[in-house]
């Protein structure tokens, strides 16, 4: 009887199969890693292609509010008598800076002031340049805010920056105004995503 141990053919075959199995597992792992990297690169490329840079930026520099109780004169534009009316309103003024970041003209269609209340959001369009001037004729005590107006409808050339003051009139009393939860502004741009800006300073009450 020989004292030397001899491996049986079955043991040799099992070892060989184990080595082949290890090599196969390694290939599968590398294939999974490569596939994951390709998926990540594809997603990154899709985001870069579909995500466009913003066409505009802006800033709300300062906001003022003027609560007021209005009583109409009882005379219409022709000088004829008409029933008097009374109501509460809050005039909101905001100093705005808007910049066209695109390489094309940017058309501003409207500027909304959005007041978040307990029962929802109330949005009001900015007054026109003509109405802006009329406000200071009706309220001479607000003369300190009378500067260049910010037109709610304008066209900005590529790279142009526009700054001015806009105003909005909310039909509500001071208690309702004080109960607001938030105030922000929406700039509607023709054929472009809207721009939303939030003031970074507290509202100054006049």
Secondary structure, 3 states (H helix, E strand, C coil): CCCCCCCCHHHHHHHHHHHHHHHHHHHHHHHHHHHHHHHHHHHHHHHHHHCCCCCEEEEEEEEEEEEEEEECCCECCCCCECCCCEEEEEEEEEEEEEEECCCCCEEEEEEEEEEEECCEEEEEECCCHHHHHHHHHHCHHHHHHCCCECCCCEEECCCCEEEEEEEEEECCCHHHHHCCCEEEEEEEECCCCCEEEECCCCCEEC
